[in-house]
Amino acid sequence: MMDSILNSTFFTNLIQIMLSAVSALVSLILYPFGLIIQQFLPALDDALFQISALFNYIAQYFNWGVNATGVPPIVISMIVGYYTFIVTVTLSAWTVKLLLKWKKAVIV
């Protein structure tokens, strides 16, 4: 039952619409900051563009390297998922500790 719901076209389209809406809202919120950086900090804008270009260059050859090693894509997905989970949990725990510390400082 749950598999048929998760694999349905309606559910897939709903998820895509929700992700598109979130992406559009984030772009809308960050757009003024991008304009400010372009106008007042052109060197930073160039640096950010170069970082993006570097990641695009690396991604261009990353697939070739992965294919040459013979590592299955599912293994790479599991490794990335594991490290993403670890970083997310660590960051969440640190954030909660920081919020509790701030709350304690404000109350006292």
HELIX and SHEET records of a PDB file:
HELIX    1   1 MET A    2  LEU A    6  1                                   5    
HELIX    2   2 THR A    9  PHE A   40  1                                  32    
HELIX    3   3 PRO A   42  THR A   69  1                                  28    
HELIX    4   4 PRO A   73  ILE A  107  1                                  35    
END                                                                             
